[in-house]
Amino acid sequence: MPMQQMLLGLGGALPIEATGGNSTNTYTESGVDYKSHVFTSSGTFQVTAGSGDVQVLVIAGGGGAGQDNGGGGGGGGFRVNTAFAVAAGNYTVTVGAGGQGGSTKTSGGNSSFDSFEAAGGGRGGNNPTARTGSSGGAGGGGSAGYNGTNNGAGNTPSTSPSQGANGGSCNTTANYAGGGGGGGPDGTVGADGSGTSVGGNGTASTYATGASVYYAGGGGGGRSGGSAASGGTGGGAAGATSGSGSSAAANTGGGGGGGSDGSNNGGNGGTGIVVVRYEA
């Protein structure tokens, strides 16, 4: 009797067979064999046979950073579902875009696997208007204020569990520094401009290849002189001390780095990523 019929006869589920993603990997982790489907752009995960639970990592796009001692962009929302039930059929995958930096700064785009969604990272604060970092998967940092006003951090959304950390607030005297963008839910908040204004660290996952990879780091705040503020571990981009802030790497969900004083733009956030894995 064929093995598949034996499994059905014993009440077992058929193993999952699926297609989709920009790449696939097979690896062993903690004695378990997995196959992963990695989506670096939007597409379809198609279950061609079998049913059961898959494990899903969804990282949204990182937030764009502000200009003129602007706040760093927040990391994209980081969400994991360890038991998403699937059967034969198609499942839509959306990979969120990174937010735009500068005077037209925007938050990152949402990413999703079917109904399971992560929120885009909050944009960083900007001068001379919209100085407060916005909420998102992780909050954007506030921009520097020139009139004694502390333009505080963006706040994470009211989801449970949290998708990311808060951004940092600005500082009006120490190099007129914008705050760093927030990192992942198990990472760190963005630093305030009164310190180093670095971006918050992201959160790690092994789902793609079995190796630990960090995602959704916050962008560093922009500054007038001093030491440049680094982005957080997990793709966060560095803020500038002169010129424009750096843009985050693609498919990290990292936040963009804030621009320095004047009309210097902040960097763009990184695009998100979606990974689906199951026992091979």
FIVOLUM-774767 format. One line per 5 residues: number of its first residue (from 1); their letters; for each residue y, x, z of N, C-alpha, C. Coordinates in steps of 0.05 Angstrom, whole numbers, plus 5000, padded with zeros to 4 digits. Layout:
# FIVOLUM-774767
NUM> a> Y X Z Y X Z Y X Z  ...
***
This chain:
# FIVOLUM-774767
1> mpmqq> 4976 5017 5000 5000 5000 5000 5025 5018 5000  5045 5012 4983 5069 5028 4982 5083 5028 5010  5096 5051 5016 5109 5054 5042 5129 5032 5047  5146 5024 5028 5166 5004 5032 5153 4978 5041  5130 4970 5028 5116 4946 5036 5105 4949 5064
6> mllgl> 5095 4972 5071 5085 4977 5098 5107 4973 5119  5131 4983 5113 5153 4980 5132 5161 4951 5135  5162 4936 5113 5168 4908 5115 5147 4893 5130  5122 4900 5125 5100 4886 5139 5100 4891 5169  5110 4914 5177 5112 4920 5206 5138 4910 5218
11> ggalp> 5155 4897 5202 5180 4887 5212 5202 4907 5212  5199 4930 5199 5219 4951 5197 5238 4946 5174  5262 4956 5176 5282 4954 5155 5278 4976 5135  5283 4970 5109 5282 4990 5089 5305 5010 5093  5300 5036 5088 5322 5056 5091 5344 5050 5071
16> ieatg> 5368 5057 5079 5392 5052 5062 5393 5071 5039  5398 5060 5015 5404 5076 4991 5431 5067 4982  5449 5085 4975 5476 5078 4968 5488 5098 4949  5510 5089 4935 5526 5106 4918 5555 5103 4925  5571 5121 4915 5600 5119 4919 5611 5143 4933
21> gnstn> 5637 5147 4931 5651 5169 4943 5657 5191 4923  5676 5208 4930 5683 5231 4913 5663 5254 4916  5648 5254 4938 5627 5274 4942 5607 5263 4962  5583 5274 4961 5562 5267 4981 5551 5293 4993  5541 5291 5018 5530 5314 5031 5505 5305 5047
26> tytes> 5486 5322 5049 5463 5318 5067 5462 5341 5087  5457 5334 5112 5456 5355 5133 5441 5344 5157  5435 5362 5176 5422 5355 5200 5440 5360 5224  5443 5340 5241 5459 5343 5265 5443 5333 5289  5441 5350 5309 5426 5343 5334 5398 5332 5327
31> gvdyk> 5385 5344 5308 5358 5337 5300 5356 5312 5283  5378 5300 5274 5378 5276 5257 5388 5284 5229  5374 5275 5209 5382 5280 5181 5401 5257 5172  5424 5266 5161 5444 5247 5152 5451 5251 5122  5460 5230 5110 5474 5232 5084 5501 5220 5087
36> shvft> 5522 5234 5078 5549 5224 5080 5561 5220 5052  5579 5200 5050 5595 5194 5027 5624 5198 5034  5637 5217 5021 5665 5225 5028 5684 5214 5007  5703 5197 5016 5722 5184 4998 5749 5198 5003  5758 5213 4983 5785 5225 4984 5805 5208 4967
41> ssgtf> 5795 5188 4954 5812 5168 4941 5797 5141 4943  5812 5120 4938 5800 5093 4941 5777 5089 4921  5758 5072 4929 5735 5067 4913 5717 5046 4925  5691 5047 4918 5671 5027 4927 5646 5041 4938  5638 5033 4961 5612 5042 4973 5592 5020 4966
46> qvtag> 5572 5026 4950 5553 5006 4940 5525 5012 4953  5516 4993 4968 5488 4994 4979 5470 4983 4958  5453 4999 4947 5435 4991 4925 5408 4981 4935  5400 4990 4960 5375 4981 4971 5376 4985 5002  5360 4970 5016 5358 4973 5045 5381 4959 5060
51> sgdvq> 5380 4962 5086 5401 4951 5103 5400 4965 5130  5420 4961 5146 5421 4974 5172 5450 4981 5179  5452 4999 5198 5479 5008 5208 5487 5034 5195  5512 5036 5187 5524 5061 5179 5545 5069 5199  5552 5094 5200 5574 5104 5216 5598 5110 5199
56> vlvia> 5621 5102 5207 5645 5103 5190 5668 5118 5204  5680 5136 5191 5705 5149 5199 5727 5141 5180  5749 5130 5191 5772 5121 5175 5797 5135 5185  5810 5151 5168 5835 5164 5175 5856 5154 5156  5878 5144 5167 5900 5134 5150 5919 5156 5141
61> gggga> 5937 5150 5123 5957 5170 5114 5976 5177 5136  5984 5203 5137 6004 5212 5157 6032 5203 5150  6049 5202 5170 6077 5194 5166 6095 5215 5154  6115 5207 5139 6135 5225 5128 6154 5233 5150  6166 5257 5147 6185 5267 5167 6214 5263 5159
66> gqdng> 6232 5264 5179 6260 5259 5175 6275 5284 5167  6300 5279 5157 6317 5301 5148 6338 5307 5170  6352 5330 5167 6374 5338 5185 6365 5339 5214  6349 5360 5220 6337 5363 5246 6320 5338 5253  6305 5330 5233 6289 5306 5235 6264 5308 5251
71> ggggg> 6254 5285 5260 6229 5284 5275 6205 5288 5256  6184 5300 5267 6159 5303 5251 6145 5276 5248  6130 5274 5226 6115 5249 5221 6090 5248 5239  6083 5223 5247 6059 5219 5263 6034 5221 5247  6012 5230 5259 5986 5231 5246 5976 5203 5239
76> ggfrv> 5961 5201 5219 5949 5176 5211 5930 5165 5232  5927 5139 5234 5908 5127 5253 5880 5138 5249  5866 5144 5271 5840 5156 5271 5821 5135 5284  5802 5125 5269 5783 5105 5279 5754 5111 5271  5736 5106 5289 5707 5110 5285 5692 5085 5292
81> ntafa> 5674 5077 5274 5655 5055 5280 5627 5066 5278  5613 5066 5300 5586 5079 5301 5564 5061 5292  5569 5035 5287 5548 5017 5280 5559 4994 5263  5567 5000 5238 5577 4980 5219 5553 4970 5203  5545 4945 5205 5522 4934 5192 5527 4930 5162
86> vaagn> 5509 4940 5146 5511 4936 5117 5485 4926 5106  5487 4912 5083 5464 4904 5067 5470 4909 5038  5452 4902 5020 5457 4907 4991 5483 4893 4982  5500 4908 4969 5525 4897 4960 5547 4919 4960  5572 4910 4953 5594 4928 4950 5613 4926 4974
91> ytvtv> 5624 4949 4982 5643 4950 5004 5667 4966 4995  5691 4953 4996 5715 4966 4986 5726 4987 5006  5733 5010 4995 5744 5032 5010 5772 5038 5001  5791 5038 5019 5819 5044 5013 5827 5069 5028  5838 5089 5014 5848 5113 5026 5879 5112 5025
96> gaggq> 5891 5113 5048 5920 5109 5050 5936 5133 5040  5959 5128 5027 5976 5149 5018 5992 5161 5041  6000 5186 5037 6018 5198 5057 6046 5187 5054  6061 5185 5077 6088 5175 5076 6107 5195 5064  6129 5184 5053 6149 5201 5040 6169 5212 5061
101> ggstk> 6176 5238 5058 6195 5250 5076 6224 5247 5066  6243 5256 5083 6271 5256 5075 6286 5231 5082  6308 5226 5068 6325 5203 5074 6311 5177 5068  6291 5177 5050 6276 5153 5043 6249 5153 5057  6248 5166 5080 6223 5170 5094 6208 5144 5099
106> tsggn> 6181 5145 5097 6165 5121 5102 6141 5129 5119  6129 5109 5131 6105 5112 5146 6081 5116 5127  6059 5126 5137 6035 5129 5120 6022 5103 5113  6006 5103 5093 5991 5079 5085 5966 5075 5101  5958 5050 5105 5933 5044 5119 5908 5052 5103
111> ssfds> 5887 5060 5117 5861 5065 5104 5841 5045 5115  5820 5039 5100 5800 5019 5110 5773 5023 5096  5753 5015 5111 5726 5011 5100 5719 4981 5104  5719 4966 5083 5715 4937 5085 5736 4926 5104  5728 4913 5126 5748 4901 5145 5757 4920 5167
116> feaag> 5746 4944 5167 5752 4964 5189 5775 4981 5180  5798 4979 5194 5823 4991 5184 5836 5008 5204  5849 5030 5194 5866 5047 5211 5895 5046 5201  5914 5047 5219 5942 5044 5213 5955 5071 5205  5973 5070 5185 5987 5094 5176 6004 5106 5198
121> ggrgg> 6007 5133 5197 6024 5147 5217 6053 5139 5215  6067 5138 5238 6095 5131 5239 6113 5152 5226  6134 5143 5214 6153 5162 5202 6170 5176 5224  6179 5200 5218 6197 5213 5237 6225 5203 5236  6240 5207 5258 6268 5199 5259 6285 5215 5240
126> nnpta> 6308 5204 5232 6325 5215 5211 6354 5214 5220  6370 5233 5211 6399 5232 5215 6412 5225 5188  6435 5211 5189 6449 5202 5212 6442 5174 5223  6423 5161 5210 6414 5134 5218 6384 5135 5223  6374 5113 5235 6345 5110 5240 6334 5135 5254
131> rtgss> 6347 5142 5276 6340 5167 5290 6314 5165 5306  6306 5141 5313 6282 5138 5329 6257 5138 5311  6237 5154 5320 6212 5154 5305 6199 5127 5307  6184 5119 5286 6172 5093 5285 6143 5093 5296  6133 5070 5303 6106 5067 5312 6087 5069 5288
136> ggagg> 6062 5073 5294 6042 5075 5273 6015 5082 5285  5997 5093 5269 5972 5103 5280 5977 5122 5302  5995 5142 5297 6008 5158 5318 6038 5156 5313  6054 5159 5334 6083 5155 5332 6097 5178 5319  6118 5173 5304 6135 5194 5294 6154 5204 5315
141> ggsag> 6163 5230 5312 6182 5241 5331 6210 5232 5326  6226 5231 5347 6255 5224 5344 6271 5247 5333  6292 5241 5318 6310 5262 5307 6331 5270 5327  6342 5294 5323 6363 5304 5341 6388 5286 5339  6401 5281 5362 6426 5266 5362 6449 5284 5369
146> yngtn> 6472 5278 5358 6495 5296 5361 6516 5285 5382  6510 5262 5393 6530 5250 5411 6518 5245 5438  6499 5262 5447 6488 5258 5473 6467 5236 5475  6459 5226 5452 6439 5204 5452 6411 5215 5449  6394 5207 5467 6366 5215 5465 6351 5194 5448
151> ngagn> 6344 5201 5424 6330 5183 5406 6300 5186 5409  6289 5168 5425 6262 5172 5436 6239 5170 5416  6216 5173 5426 6191 5175 5410 6183 5148 5398  6169 5150 5376 6156 5126 5366 6132 5120 5384  6124 5095 5384 6102 5087 5402 6077 5079 5385
156> tpsts> 6054 5084 5396 6029 5076 5383 6026 5046 5383  6011 5035 5364 6008 5006 5364 5991 4996 5387  5993 4970 5392 5978 4958 5415 5950 4951 5407  5935 4972 5399 5907 4968 5392 5889 4980 5414  5865 4971 5416 5847 4982 5436 5820 4988 5422
161> psqga> 5810 5013 5422 5823 5036 5434 5846 5046 5417  5862 5064 5428 5885 5075 5414 5876 5090 5389  5893 5089 5368 5888 5103 5343 5903 5130 5342  5920 5136 5361 5936 5160 5361 5955 5162 5384  5969 5184 5387 5986 5190 5409 6016 5185 5402
166> nggsc> 6033 5185 5422 6061 5181 5418 6074 5206 5406  6097 5202 5392 6113 5224 5382 6132 5234 5405  6144 5257 5400 6163 5268 5420 6191 5258 5415  6208 5261 5436 6236 5253 5434 6253 5277 5425  6278 5272 5418 6296 5293 5408 6308 5309 5431
171> nttan> 6323 5329 5424 6339 5343 5443 6367 5348 5431  6388 5346 5447 6415 5347 5435 6428 5374 5438  6416 5392 5454 6429 5418 5459 6412 5442 5451  6385 5441 5454 6368 5464 5448 6362 5465 5419  6379 5478 5404 6375 5481 5375 6376 5454 5360
176> yaggg> 6386 5434 5373 6387 5407 5360 6361 5401 5347  6340 5400 5363 6313 5398 5352 6302 5369 5352  6290 5361 5330 6276 5336 5329 6249 5338 5344  6238 5316 5353 6212 5316 5366 6189 5318 5347  6166 5328 5357 6142 5329 5341 6128 5303 5338
181> ggggp> 6114 5299 5316 6098 5274 5312 6073 5274 5330  6064 5251 5337 6040 5248 5353 6015 5255 5338  5994 5264 5353 5968 5271 5341 5948 5249 5345  5922 5256 5344 5900 5237 5346 5896 5225 5373  5879 5205 5375 5874 5191 5401 5862 5209 5422
186> dgtvg> 5847 5229 5415 5836 5248 5434 5851 5274 5434  5874 5275 5420 5890 5299 5417 5914 5299 5437  5938 5304 5427 5961 5306 5444 5985 5292 5433  6004 5286 5450 6030 5274 5441 6046 5296 5428  6066 5288 5412 6084 5307 5400 6103 5318 5421
191> adgsg> 6109 5343 5419 6127 5356 5439 6156 5347 5436  6170 5345 5458 6199 5338 5457 6215 5361 5445  6238 5354 5434 6255 5375 5422 6266 5394 5442  6264 5388 5468 6274 5406 5488 6255 5430 5492  6231 5428 5481 6212 5450 5482 6209 5462 5455
196> tsvgg> 6184 5463 5446 6179 5475 5420 6179 5455 5397  6179 5430 5403 6178 5407 5384 6155 5409 5365  6132 5421 5374 6109 5422 5356 6096 5394 5354  6081 5391 5333 6066 5366 5329 6042 5365 5347  6033 5340 5354 6010 5337 5371 5984 5343 5356
201> ngtas> 5965 5354 5370 5939 5361 5358 5923 5336 5350  5907 5338 5329 5891 5316 5320 5865 5314 5335  5846 5299 5323 5820 5294 5335 5798 5302 5316  5776 5312 5326 5755 5324 5309 5733 5303 5303  5719 5307 5280 5696 5292 5272 5677 5310 5257
206> tyatg> 5651 5304 5259 5630 5319 5244 5619 5302 5221  5629 5279 5216 5617 5260 5198 5614 5270 5169  5633 5286 5159 5633 5293 5131 5610 5312 5124  5607 5334 5139 5587 5355 5132 5570 5364 5156  5575 5354 5179 5562 5363 5204 5578 5384 5219
211> asvyy> 5597 5396 5205 5615 5415 5218 5639 5400 5230  5650 5410 5252 5672 5397 5266 5698 5402 5251  5711 5380 5242 5736 5382 5227 5757 5365 5241  5781 5376 5244 5803 5361 5257 5820 5346 5236  5828 5322 5244 5845 5305 5227 5869 5294 5243
216> agggg> 5889 5284 5228 5911 5268 5240 5928 5284 5259  5934 5309 5253 5953 5324 5269 5982 5315 5263  5999 5316 5283 6027 5309 5280 6044 5331 5267  6065 5324 5253 6083 5344 5241 6102 5355 5262  6111 5380 5258 6131 5392 5276 6159 5382 5270
221> ggrsg> 6176 5382 5290 6203 5373 5287 6221 5394 5274  6242 5385 5259 6261 5404 5247 6281 5414 5268  6291 5439 5263 6309 5452 5283 6331 5467 5269  6353 5472 5285 6375 5489 5276 6371 5516 5288  6357 5534 5274 6351 5561 5284 6328 5561 5304
226> gsaas> 6324 5584 5316 6302 5587 5335 6275 5590 5320  6254 5586 5334 6227 5588 5322 6219 5562 5309  6206 5564 5286 6197 5540 5272 6175 5526 5289  6175 5500 5288 6156 5484 5303 6131 5480 5286  6109 5489 5295 6084 5485 5280 6074 5457 5281
231> ggtgg> 6058 5450 5261 6045 5424 5261 6020 5425 5278  6011 5402 5287 5987 5400 5304 5962 5406 5288  5941 5416 5302 5915 5421 5290 5905 5395 5278  5896 5396 5253 5887 5372 5239 5906 5365 5217  5919 5384 5204 5935 5379 5180 5964 5374 5185
236> gaaga> 5974 5375 5210 6002 5371 5214 6018 5393 5202  6041 5386 5189 6057 5406 5175 6079 5417 5193  6088 5441 5187 6109 5454 5204 6137 5443 5198  6153 5441 5219 6181 5435 5216 6196 5459 5207  6221 5455 5197 6237 5477 5186 6259 5485 5205
241> tsgsg> 6267 5511 5204 6291 5520 5217 6314 5524 5197  6307 5525 5172 6326 5525 5150 6311 5513 5126  6325 5498 5110 6312 5485 5087 6296 5461 5094  6279 5453 5076 6263 5429 5079 6238 5434 5095  6228 5413 5108 6203 5414 5123 6179 5415 5104
246> ssaaa> 6157 5425 5114 6132 5427 5098 6118 5400 5096  6103 5396 5075 6087 5372 5071 6059 5378 5081  6046 5357 5091 6018 5359 5101 5998 5361 5079  5976 5374 5084 5955 5376 5064 5942 5350 5058  5932 5346 5034 5919 5322 5026 5893 5317 5042
251> ntggg> 5887 5292 5047 5862 5282 5059 5858 5293 5087  5880 5298 5101 5879 5305 5130 5890 5284 5147  5907 5266 5136 5922 5247 5153 5943 5260 5170  5951 5285 5163 5971 5299 5179 5999 5289 5173  6017 5292 5193 6044 5284 5190 6061 5306 5178
256> ggggs> 6082 5298 5163 6100 5317 5151 6118 5331 5171  6129 5355 5164 6146 5370 5181 6175 5363 5177  6191 5362 5199 6219 5354 5197 6236 5375 5183  6257 5366 5169 6276 5383 5156 6297 5394 5176  6309 5417 5169 6329 5429 5187 6356 5415 5182
261> dgsnn> 6377 5426 5195 6403 5412 5194 6415 5410 5166  6433 5391 5163 6444 5385 5136 6427 5365 5121  6428 5367 5095 6414 5347 5078 6386 5356 5071  6374 5373 5088 6348 5383 5083 6326 5362 5089  6310 5356 5070 6290 5335 5073 6267 5343 5091
266> ggngg> 6255 5323 5103 6229 5327 5116 6207 5326 5096  6183 5336 5104 6160 5337 5086 6145 5311 5085  6128 5308 5066 6111 5285 5063 6087 5286 5081  6076 5263 5088 6051 5262 5103 6027 5266 5085  6005 5274 5096 5980 5278 5080 5965 5252 5076
271> tgivv> 5952 5249 5053 5935 5226 5048 5912 5225 5068  5900 5201 5071 5879 5197 5090 5852 5204 5078  5830 5196 5091 5803 5201 5083 5785 5181 5096  5763 5174 5082 5743 5156 5093 5716 5168 5089  5699 5169 5110 5672 5180 5109 5652 5160 5119
276> vryea> 5631 5155 5104 5609 5137 5112 5584 5154 5113  5569 5152 5136 5544 5167 5137 5522 5149 5149  5497 5156 5143 5474 5141 5153 5450 5160 5154  5430 5152 5168 5406 5169 5170 5392 5170 5143  5386 5195 5135 5374 5199 5109 5343 5197 5110
***
